[in-house]
Amino acid sequence: MNLQTERLVLKEINESHTEDILKIRSNAAINRFLTRNPPTTNYEALQFILTIRERTKNGQTMYFGISYKDQPGLIGTLCFLNFSEDRKTAEIGYELLPAYHRKGIMSEVLDIVLPYGFDDLKLHEILAVTHTLNEPSKALLLKHHFALKQNKKEEGFPEHLVFSLKNMQAHF
């Protein structure tokens, strides 16, 4: 699998990315719209890396680090998670360090990841969940033709919106 654009590459996350993962997952601006316990040490970031590696091996998730082609460090992450039992639906999640916001990076990443989800993973539908106040994330999803699922809510999180993108080539 070779997911890259002219300036970006998606890569497997490994132990060498521990400090990057700590920086990304503990960032207050990113976590403003998320419900999670951010890591506070390199050890906790490493534990997260080992967990996602195991979940990727088991087919529970697919996790990618985002970096510029000419830089080893990660500036963000993207993952497919919460696969349906029949593997036709999955949720997509993403995060990007604030210094890289508003540069078209996540849009560029979605341009290659969405076709990968439909063509290679054979998904029929990709879901995205975002906070009602996360305007940049909502705008990104709408730009990439996701539609708000008016009648769908994430259980226990009334402040979240669920968006959907269906593969129009899939035969349901």
DRENVEXDO-64157 format. One line per field, with one value per residue: x, z, y of N, C-alpha, C in turn; chain; residue number from 1; residue in three letters. Coordinates in Angstrom, 2 decimals. Atoms other than C-alpha are relative to their C-alpha. Layout:
N
nx <- X | ...
nz <- Z | ...
ny <- Y | ...
cax <- X | ...
caz <- Z | ...
cay <- Y | ...
cx <- X | ...
cz <- Z | ...
cy <- Y | ...
chaine <- A | ...
num <- NUM | ...
residu <- ALA | ...
//
This chain:
172
nx <- 0.84 | -0.81 | 0.90 | -0.72 | 0.36 | -1.20 | -0.81 | 0.26 | -0.02 | 0.63 | -0.92 | 0.25 | -0.52 | -0.81 | -0.60 | -0.77 | 0.94 | 0.55 | 0.10 | 1.00 | 1.33 | 0.23 | 0.28 | 1.29 | 1.12 | 0.14 | 0.19 | 1.26 | 0.87 | 0.59 | 0.85 | 1.14 | 1.22 | -0.06 | 0.17 | -1.00 | -1.04 | -1.23 | -1.22 | -0.78 | -1.41 | -0.41 | 0.42 | 1.42 | 0.06 | -0.49 | 1.07 | 1.01 | -0.56 | 0.05 | 1.41 | 0.52 | -0.67 | 0.72 | 1.34 | -0.17 | -0.30 | 1.24 | 1.02 | 0.98 | -0.22 | -1.13 | -0.47 | -1.07 | -0.61 | -0.08 | -1.20 | -0.52 | -0.89 | -1.40 | -0.17 | 0.37 | 0.96 | 1.43 | 0.73 | 1.38 | 0.33 | 1.30 | 0.27 | 1.30 | 0.31 | 1.40 | 0.50 | 1.20 | -0.28 | -0.16 | -1.15 | 0.44 | 0.07 | -1.03 | -0.09 | -1.31 | -0.37 | -1.21 | -0.46 | -1.14 | -0.52 | 0.52 | -0.93 | 0.20 | 1.39 | 0.30 | -1.00 | 0.51 | -0.64 | 0.96 | 0.76 | -0.90 | -0.03 | 1.28 | 0.05 | -0.57 | 0.46 | 1.38 | -0.03 | -0.60 | 1.05 | 1.01 | -0.56 | -0.84 | 0.66 | 1.33 | 1.05 | 1.17 | 0.30 | -0.97 | 0.61 | -0.89 | 0.67 | -0.68 | 0.70 | 0.86 | -0.69 | -1.24 | 0.34 | -0.94 | 0.21 | 1.26 | -0.24 | -0.82 | 0.86 | 0.93 | -0.81 | -0.27 | 1.30 | 0.68 | 1.31 | 0.40 | 1.07 | 0.87 | 0.65 | -0.98 | -0.75 | -0.95 | 0.55 | -0.76 | -0.68 | 0.99 | -0.64 | -0.68 | 0.76 | -0.47 | 0.03 | -0.12 | -0.34 | 0.28 | -0.67 | 1.06 | -0.28 | 0.27 | 1.30 | 0.54
nz <- 0.00 | 0.14 | 0.02 | -0.05 | 0.92 | 0.44 | -1.13 | -1.24 | 0.01 | -1.13 | -0.36 | -1.20 | -1.21 | -0.78 | -1.23 | 0.26 | 0.02 | -1.34 | -0.38 | 0.89 | -0.47 | -1.25 | 0.35 | 0.69 | -0.82 | -1.23 | 0.39 | -0.54 | 1.09 | 0.62 | -0.97 | -0.35 | 0.53 | -0.15 | -1.33 | -0.19 | -0.99 | 0.77 | -0.66 | -0.64 | 0.01 | 1.15 | -0.27 | 0.37 | 1.45 | 0.51 | -0.25 | 1.04 | 1.25 | -0.07 | 0.08 | 1.36 | 0.82 | -0.25 | 0.59 | 1.45 | 0.32 | -0.18 | 0.94 | -0.68 | 0.39 | 0.88 | -0.53 | 0.81 | -0.36 | 1.11 | -0.06 | 1.27 | 0.59 | -0.31 | -1.45 | -0.65 | -1.08 | 0.30 | -0.26 | -0.28 | 0.20 | 0.57 | -0.20 | 0.22 | -1.21 | -0.17 | 1.17 | -0.22 | 0.00 | 1.38 | 0.54 | 1.09 | -0.55 | -1.00 | -0.37 | 0.24 | -1.00 | 0.41 | -0.85 | 0.60 | -0.89 | 0.38 | 0.85 | 1.39 | 0.40 | 1.05 | 1.07 | 0.95 | -0.24 | -0.24 | 1.24 | 0.88 | -0.52 | 0.30 | 1.44 | 0.29 | -0.94 | 0.29 | 1.03 | -0.59 | -0.79 | 0.87 | 1.01 | -0.55 | -1.15 | 0.49 | -0.84 | 0.67 | -0.66 | -0.96 | -0.95 | -0.73 | -1.15 | -0.43 | -0.98 | 0.64 | 0.04 | 0.77 | 1.33 | 1.05 | 0.33 | 0.75 | 1.33 | 0.71 | 0.38 | 1.04 | 1.22 | 0.57 | 0.36 | -1.09 | -0.32 | -1.40 | -0.24 | -0.93 | -0.97 | -0.66 | -1.09 | -0.66 | -1.32 | -1.11 | 0.41 | 0.73 | 0.65 | 1.21 | 1.24 | 0.81 | 1.44 | 0.77 | 1.42 | 0.56 | 1.25 | 1.02 | 0.89 | -0.71 | 0.27 | -1.30
ny <- -1.18 | -1.21 | -1.14 | -1.26 | -1.07 | -0.69 | -0.49 | 0.73 | 1.46 | 0.68 | 1.07 | 0.77 | -0.63 | 0.93 | -0.52 | -1.22 | -1.12 | -0.16 | -1.42 | -0.62 | 0.43 | -0.73 | -1.39 | -0.07 | 0.47 | -0.79 | -1.40 | -0.54 | -0.47 | 1.19 | 0.69 | -0.84 | 0.60 | 1.46 | 0.57 | 1.03 | -0.28 | -0.20 | 0.46 | -1.06 | 0.43 | 0.82 | 1.38 | 0.11 | -0.11 | 1.27 | 0.99 | -0.25 | 0.51 | 1.46 | 0.37 | -0.12 | 1.02 | 1.26 | -0.11 | 0.04 | 1.40 | 0.76 | -0.47 | -0.85 | -1.38 | -0.30 | -1.27 | -0.56 | -1.27 | -0.94 | -0.82 | -0.50 | 0.99 | -0.25 | -0.08 | 1.26 | -0.20 | -0.02 | -1.24 | 0.39 | 1.41 | 0.32 | 1.42 | 0.64 | 0.74 | 0.39 | 0.72 | 0.80 | 1.43 | 0.45 | -0.76 | -0.89 | -1.36 | -0.33 | -1.41 | -0.60 | -0.99 | -0.72 | -1.09 | -0.69 | -1.04 | -1.32 | -0.75 | 0.44 | -0.25 | -0.99 | 0.09 | 0.98 | 1.30 | 1.08 | 0.16 | 0.75 | 1.36 | 0.64 | 0.26 | 1.31 | 1.01 | 0.41 | 1.03 | 1.20 | 0.65 | 0.60 | 0.90 | 1.05 | 0.63 | 0.42 | -0.56 | -0.56 | -1.27 | -0.51 | -0.92 | -0.91 | -0.59 | -1.22 | -0.82 | -1.02 | -1.29 | 0.10 | -0.52 | 0.42 | 1.41 | 0.09 | -0.56 | 0.97 | 1.13 | -0.45 | -0.21 | 1.32 | 0.57 | 0.69 | -0.57 | 0.12 | 0.97 | -0.72 | 0.88 | 0.87 | -0.61 | 0.88 | 0.27 | -0.57 | -1.22 | -0.81 | -1.15 | 0.48 | 0.18 | 1.13 | -0.24 | 1.23 | -0.05 | 1.32 | 0.34 | 0.09 | 1.13 | 1.25 | 0.62 | 0.37
cax <- 0.00 | 1.44 | -0.75 | 0.85 | 0.23 | 2.63 | 3.71 | 2.39 | 2.81 | 0.68 | 2.77 | 2.60 | 3.06 | 5.87 | 7.95 | 10.04 | 6.90 | 6.35 | 7.11 | 5.01 | 2.04 | 2.44 | 2.46 | -0.59 | -2.76 | -2.06 | -2.64 | -5.29 | -6.62 | -7.15 | -8.66 | -11.10 | -13.63 | -12.69 | -13.56 | -10.42 | -7.72 | -4.70 | -1.28 | 0.95 | 4.19 | 6.18 | 5.33 | 1.59 | 2.11 | 4.12 | 1.34 | -1.10 | 1.18 | 1.42 | -2.36 | -3.11 | -0.51 | -2.29 | -5.73 | -4.43 | -3.02 | -6.40 | -8.28 | -10.09 | -8.60 | -6.26 | -4.13 | -1.87 | 0.58 | 0.57 | 3.85 | 5.47 | 7.45 | 10.73 | 10.21 | 10.19 | 7.96 | 4.19 | 1.94 | -1.29 | -3.05 | -5.95 | -7.69 | -10.49 | -12.23 | -15.52 | -15.88 | -19.31 | -19.54 | -19.86 | -16.89 | -18.98 | -19.09 | -16.33 | -15.80 | -12.96 | -11.16 | -8.46 | -6.40 | -3.80 | -1.53 | -2.88 | 0.28 | -0.78 | -4.44 | -5.85 | -3.17 | -5.34 | -3.49 | -6.45 | -8.38 | -5.41 | -5.28 | -9.00 | -8.57 | -6.45 | -7.91 | -11.57 | -10.90 | -8.67 | -11.57 | -14.00 | -11.71 | -9.25 | -11.19 | -14.42 | -16.42 | -19.94 | -20.18 | -17.72 | -18.97 | -17.39 | -18.32 | -17.54 | -18.51 | -21.33 | -18.98 | -16.10 | -16.80 | -13.55 | -14.23 | -17.83 | -16.68 | -14.04 | -16.61 | -19.11 | -16.36 | -15.74 | -19.45 | -20.29 | -23.92 | -25.19 | -27.26 | -30.07 | -31.59 | -28.34 | -26.77 | -23.76 | -25.03 | -23.94 | -22.62 | -25.51 | -23.03 | -21.70 | -22.91 | -22.68 | -21.83 | -21.96 | -20.36 | -21.69 | -19.86 | -22.07 | -20.34 | -21.17 | -23.96 | -26.06
caz <- 0.00 | -1.08 | -0.12 | -1.00 | -2.69 | -4.27 | -0.86 | 1.72 | 2.62 | 4.83 | 6.76 | 9.35 | 12.84 | 14.83 | 17.96 | 16.29 | 16.25 | 20.02 | 20.60 | 17.56 | 18.84 | 22.28 | 20.72 | 18.53 | 21.00 | 23.94 | 21.99 | 23.74 | 20.50 | 18.95 | 22.12 | 22.49 | 20.42 | 21.49 | 24.43 | 25.31 | 27.92 | 26.25 | 26.92 | 29.24 | 28.84 | 26.10 | 27.77 | 27.35 | 23.73 | 23.10 | 24.69 | 22.24 | 19.30 | 20.43 | 20.86 | 17.38 | 15.89 | 17.52 | 16.43 | 12.89 | 12.86 | 14.05 | 11.36 | 13.91 | 12.63 | 10.04 | 11.35 | 9.33 | 10.26 | 8.06 | 7.21 | 4.56 | 2.14 | 3.06 | 6.84 | 9.08 | 11.78 | 11.91 | 11.64 | 12.05 | 11.86 | 10.07 | 10.75 | 9.69 | 12.72 | 13.92 | 10.92 | 10.58 | 10.99 | 7.21 | 6.64 | 4.33 | 6.62 | 8.63 | 10.41 | 9.49 | 12.08 | 11.64 | 13.55 | 12.53 | 14.60 | 14.64 | 13.00 | 9.84 | 9.81 | 6.88 | 4.46 | 2.57 | 4.12 | 5.40 | 2.21 | 0.23 | 2.47 | 2.04 | -1.74 | -1.60 | 1.45 | 0.43 | -2.88 | -0.94 | 1.43 | -1.40 | -3.95 | -1.81 | 1.40 | -0.59 | 1.77 | 0.77 | 3.28 | 5.23 | 8.35 | 10.12 | 13.56 | 14.57 | 17.30 | 16.47 | 17.18 | 15.03 | 12.01 | 10.13 | 10.35 | 9.21 | 6.27 | 5.32 | 5.30 | 3.25 | 0.76 | 0.26 | -0.34 | 3.05 | 4.01 | 7.51 | 8.76 | 10.39 | 12.16 | 13.37 | 16.70 | 18.46 | 21.62 | 24.74 | 22.75 | 21.88 | 20.87 | 17.98 | 14.39 | 12.11 | 8.44 | 5.72 | 2.32 | 0.23 | -2.56 | -5.57 | -7.45 | -4.76 | -5.49 | -2.39
cay <- 0.00 | 3.30 | 6.25 | 9.55 | 12.85 | 15.29 | 16.60 | 14.10 | 10.46 | 8.22 | 5.75 | 3.05 | 4.41 | 2.80 | 3.32 | 6.03 | 8.20 | 8.11 | 11.81 | 12.81 | 10.79 | 12.35 | 15.83 | 15.13 | 13.22 | 15.56 | 18.79 | 20.90 | 22.43 | 18.99 | 17.54 | 20.43 | 18.49 | 14.96 | 12.76 | 10.85 | 10.58 | 12.17 | 10.68 | 12.66 | 10.68 | 8.99 | 5.68 | 6.31 | 7.36 | 4.19 | 2.10 | 3.74 | 2.88 | -0.75 | -0.90 | 0.42 | -1.91 | -4.87 | -3.62 | -3.13 | -6.67 | -7.98 | -6.03 | -3.84 | -0.61 | 0.88 | 3.71 | 6.01 | 8.72 | 11.81 | 13.50 | 15.62 | 13.46 | 15.11 | 14.90 | 11.82 | 13.37 | 13.06 | 16.11 | 14.19 | 10.85 | 9.26 | 5.98 | 3.69 | 2.22 | 0.75 | -1.56 | -3.11 | -6.85 | -7.32 | -4.91 | -2.71 | 0.32 | 1.98 | 5.25 | 7.57 | 9.66 | 12.28 | 14.80 | 17.35 | 19.55 | 23.13 | 24.54 | 22.65 | 23.66 | 25.65 | 24.46 | 21.94 | 19.00 | 17.01 | 17.66 | 16.35 | 13.28 | 12.59 | 12.82 | 9.65 | 7.90 | 7.93 | 6.13 | 3.71 | 2.99 | 2.31 | 0.64 | -1.29 | -1.89 | -2.40 | -0.20 | 0.77 | 3.61 | 5.72 | 7.49 | 10.45 | 11.73 | 15.29 | 17.72 | 20.15 | 23.08 | 21.81 | 24.01 | 23.22 | 19.47 | 19.88 | 22.04 | 19.44 | 16.64 | 18.64 | 19.58 | 15.86 | 15.16 | 13.67 | 14.20 | 14.85 | 11.92 | 13.86 | 10.86 | 9.27 | 10.13 | 8.71 | 7.06 | 8.94 | 11.91 | 14.25 | 16.98 | 14.85 | 14.81 | 11.79 | 12.27 | 9.64 | 9.15 | 6.29 | 4.54 | 5.13 | 2.28 | -0.30 | -2.71 | -2.97
cx <- 0.89 | -0.94 | 0.81 | -0.54 | 1.31 | 0.89 | -0.11 | 0.13 | -0.73 | 0.85 | -0.46 | 0.64 | 0.78 | 0.64 | 0.78 | -0.89 | -0.58 | -0.17 | -1.02 | -1.42 | -0.34 | -0.41 | -1.40 | -1.15 | -0.17 | -0.25 | -1.37 | -0.96 | -0.67 | -1.01 | -1.23 | -1.32 | -0.06 | -0.22 | 1.00 | 0.95 | 1.31 | 1.21 | 0.76 | 1.49 | 0.29 | -0.45 | -1.46 | -0.19 | 0.46 | -1.06 | -1.10 | 0.47 | -0.08 | -1.44 | -0.53 | 0.69 | -0.72 | -1.39 | 0.05 | 0.25 | -1.27 | -1.12 | -1.06 | 0.10 | 1.10 | 0.43 | 1.20 | 0.54 | 0.08 | 1.28 | 0.30 | 1.00 | 1.45 | 0.29 | -0.43 | -1.12 | -1.44 | -0.59 | -1.46 | -0.18 | -1.36 | -0.23 | -1.38 | -0.24 | -1.48 | -0.59 | -1.27 | 0.37 | 0.25 | 1.12 | -0.38 | -0.10 | 1.13 | -0.08 | 1.41 | 0.23 | 1.31 | 0.32 | 1.28 | 0.46 | -0.44 | 0.92 | -0.20 | -1.44 | -0.05 | 1.07 | -0.43 | 0.53 | -1.03 | -0.88 | 0.79 | 0.05 | -1.31 | -0.13 | 0.60 | -0.56 | -1.43 | -0.05 | 0.61 | -1.06 | -1.02 | 0.59 | 0.78 | -0.64 | -1.41 | -1.14 | -1.14 | -0.34 | 1.11 | -0.71 | 1.08 | -0.82 | 0.79 | -0.88 | -0.80 | 0.70 | 1.28 | -0.28 | 1.00 | -0.20 | -1.29 | 0.19 | 0.82 | -0.86 | -0.96 | 0.74 | 0.25 | -1.28 | -0.61 | -1.33 | -0.29 | -1.14 | -0.88 | -0.55 | 0.97 | 0.77 | 0.97 | -0.46 | 0.91 | 0.72 | -0.95 | 0.60 | 0.75 | -0.97 | 0.61 | -0.21 | 0.24 | 0.40 | -0.20 | 0.75 | -1.08 | 0.25 | -0.32 | -1.39 | -0.55 | -0.88
cz <- 0.00 | -0.14 | 0.15 | -1.03 | -0.44 | 1.18 | 1.28 | -0.19 | 1.25 | 0.30 | 1.24 | 1.18 | 0.79 | 1.19 | -0.23 | 0.00 | 1.40 | 0.39 | -0.87 | 0.47 | 1.31 | -0.30 | -0.62 | 0.96 | 1.31 | -0.30 | 0.44 | -1.10 | -0.71 | 0.94 | 0.41 | -0.43 | 0.17 | 1.46 | 0.10 | 1.11 | -0.75 | 0.76 | 0.60 | 0.01 | -1.29 | 0.17 | -0.42 | -1.52 | -0.65 | 0.19 | -1.06 | -1.34 | -0.02 | -0.10 | -1.43 | -0.94 | 0.14 | -0.64 | -1.52 | -0.44 | 0.06 | -0.94 | 0.64 | -0.45 | -1.05 | 0.37 | -0.81 | 0.65 | -1.25 | 0.16 | -1.39 | -0.52 | 0.43 | 1.50 | 0.65 | 1.03 | -0.48 | 0.33 | 0.31 | -0.19 | -0.66 | 0.21 | -0.52 | 1.24 | 0.02 | -1.28 | 0.37 | -0.10 | -1.42 | -0.74 | -1.16 | 0.44 | 1.01 | 0.27 | -0.32 | 1.08 | -0.41 | 0.99 | -0.60 | 0.98 | -0.49 | -0.91 | -1.49 | -0.47 | -1.11 | -1.09 | -1.05 | 0.21 | 0.16 | -1.22 | -1.01 | 0.42 | -0.33 | -1.49 | -0.36 | 0.90 | -0.29 | -1.15 | 0.50 | 0.79 | -0.87 | -0.92 | 0.60 | 1.18 | -0.33 | 0.91 | -0.86 | 0.58 | 0.99 | 0.87 | 0.62 | 1.11 | 0.42 | 0.97 | -0.72 | -0.13 | -0.83 | -1.46 | -1.08 | -0.42 | -0.79 | -1.43 | -0.85 | -0.50 | -1.11 | -1.33 | -0.72 | -0.17 | 1.06 | 0.23 | 1.48 | 0.11 | 1.11 | 1.12 | 0.76 | 1.05 | 0.57 | 1.45 | 1.11 | -0.32 | -0.81 | -0.73 | -1.28 | -1.17 | -0.77 | -1.47 | -0.72 | -1.45 | -0.53 | -1.31 | -1.05 | -0.98 | 0.67 | -0.35 | 1.30 | -0.13
cy <- 1.24 | 1.19 | 1.28 | 0.97 | 0.64 | 0.42 | -0.83 | -1.50 | -0.49 | -1.22 | -0.72 | 0.71 | -1.04 | 0.71 | 1.29 | 1.25 | 0.31 | 1.47 | 0.74 | -0.34 | 0.71 | 1.44 | 0.15 | -0.31 | 0.78 | 1.48 | 0.50 | 0.45 | -1.18 | -0.63 | 0.80 | -0.63 | -1.51 | -0.40 | -1.15 | 0.42 | 0.15 | -0.54 | 1.19 | -0.32 | -0.76 | -1.45 | -0.20 | 0.10 | -1.30 | -1.10 | 0.15 | -0.58 | -1.53 | -0.50 | 0.09 | -0.99 | -1.34 | 0.03 | -0.01 | -1.44 | -0.86 | 0.46 | 0.89 | 1.45 | 0.06 | 1.41 | 0.48 | 1.27 | 0.86 | 0.81 | 0.57 | -1.04 | 0.17 | 0.10 | -1.31 | 0.15 | 0.04 | 1.36 | -0.29 | -1.49 | -0.11 | -1.49 | -0.38 | -0.84 | -0.35 | -0.62 | -0.75 | -1.47 | -0.54 | 0.75 | 0.91 | 1.45 | 0.16 | 1.49 | 0.47 | 1.06 | 0.65 | 1.09 | 0.56 | 1.08 | 1.38 | 0.82 | -0.34 | 0.17 | 1.05 | 0.06 | -1.04 | -1.41 | -1.10 | -0.23 | -0.83 | -1.47 | -0.72 | -0.32 | -1.37 | -1.10 | -0.46 | -1.01 | -1.32 | -0.78 | -0.71 | -1.06 | -1.16 | -0.73 | -0.49 | 0.47 | 0.51 | 1.37 | 0.33 | 1.04 | 0.87 | 0.64 | 1.22 | 0.77 | 1.09 | 1.34 | -0.02 | 0.37 | -0.41 | -1.47 | -0.19 | 0.49 | -0.98 | -1.17 | 0.39 | 0.22 | -1.33 | -0.82 | -0.91 | 0.71 | -0.23 | -1.00 | 0.58 | -0.89 | -0.90 | 0.79 | -1.03 | -0.15 | 0.54 | 1.29 | 0.89 | 1.19 | -0.40 | -0.12 | -1.16 | 0.36 | -1.32 | 0.32 | -1.41 | -0.18 | -0.23 | -1.15 | -1.35 | -0.51 | -0.55 | -1.17
chaine <- A | A | A | A | A | A | A | A | A | A | A | A | A | A | A | A | A | A | A | A | A | A | A | A | A | A | A | A | A | A | A | A | A | A | A | A | A | A | A | A | A | A | A | A | A | A | A | A | A | A | A | A | A | A | A | A | A | A | A | A | A | A | A | A | A | A | A | A | A | A | A | A | A | A | A | A | A | A | A | A | A | A | A | A | A | A | A | A | A | A | A | A | A | A | A | A | A | A | A | A | A | A | A | A | A | A | A | A | A | A | A | A | A | A | A | A | A | A | A | A | A | A | A | A | A | A | A | A | A | A | A | A | A | A | A | A | A | A | A | A | A | A | A | A | A | A | A | A | A | A | A | A | A | A | A | A | A | A | A | A | A | A | A | A | A | A | A | A | A | A | A | A
num <- 1 | 2 | 3 | 4 | 5 | 6 | 7 | 8 | 9 | 10 | 11 | 12 | 13 | 14 | 15 | 16 | 17 | 18 | 19 | 20 | 21 | 22 | 23 | 24 | 25 | 26 | 27 | 28 | 29 | 30 | 31 | 32 | 33 | 34 | 35 | 36 | 37 | 38 | 39 | 40 | 41 | 42 | 43 | 44 | 45 | 46 | 47 | 48 | 49 | 50 | 51 | 52 | 53 | 54 | 55 | 56 | 57 | 58 | 59 | 60 | 61 | 62 | 63 | 64 | 65 | 66 | 67 | 68 | 69 | 70 | 71 | 72 | 73 | 74 | 75 | 76 | 77 | 78 | 79 | 80 | 81 | 82 | 83 | 84 | 85 | 86 | 87 | 88 | 89 | 90 | 91 | 92 | 93 | 94 | 95 | 96 | 97 | 98 | 99 | 100 | 101 | 102 | 103 | 104 | 105 | 106 | 107 | 108 | 109 | 110 | 111 | 112 | 113 | 114 | 115 | 116 | 117 | 118 | 119 | 120 | 121 | 122 | 123 | 124 | 125 | 126 | 127 | 128 | 129 | 130 | 131 | 132 | 133 | 134 | 135 | 136 | 137 | 138 | 139 | 140 | 141 | 142 | 143 | 144 | 145 | 146 | 147 | 148 | 149 | 150 | 151 | 152 | 153 | 154 | 155 | 156 | 157 | 158 | 159 | 160 | 161 | 162 | 163 | 164 | 165 | 166 | 167 | 168 | 169 | 170 | 171 | 172
residu <- MET | ASN | LEU | GLN | THR | GLU | ARG | LEU | VAL | LEU | LYS | GLU | ILE | ASN | GLU | SER | HIS | THR | GLU | ASP | ILE | LEU | LYS | ILE | ARG | SER | ASN | ALA | ALA | ILE | ASN | ARG | PHE | LEU | THR | ARG | ASN | PRO | PRO | THR | THR | ASN | TYR | GLU | ALA | LEU | GLN | PHE | ILE | LEU | THR | ILE | ARG | GLU | ARG | THR | LYS | ASN | GLY | GLN | THR | MET | TYR | PHE | GLY | ILE | SER | TYR | LYS | ASP | GLN | PRO | GLY | LEU | ILE | GLY | THR | LEU | CYS | PHE | LEU | ASN | PHE | SER | GLU | ASP | ARG | LYS | THR | ALA | GLU | ILE | GLY | TYR | GLU | LEU | LEU | PRO | ALA | TYR | HIS | ARG | LYS | GLY | ILE | MET | SER | GLU | VAL | LEU | ASP | ILE | VAL | LEU | PRO | TYR | GLY | PHE | ASP | ASP | LEU | LYS | LEU | HIS | GLU | ILE | LEU | ALA | VAL | THR | HIS | THR | LEU | ASN | GLU | PRO | SER | LYS | ALA | LEU | LEU | LEU | LYS | HIS | HIS | PHE | ALA | LEU | LYS | GLN | ASN | LYS | LYS | GLU | GLU | GLY | PHE | PRO | GLU | HIS | LEU | VAL | PHE | SER | LEU | LYS | ASN | MET | GLN | ALA | HIS | PHE
//
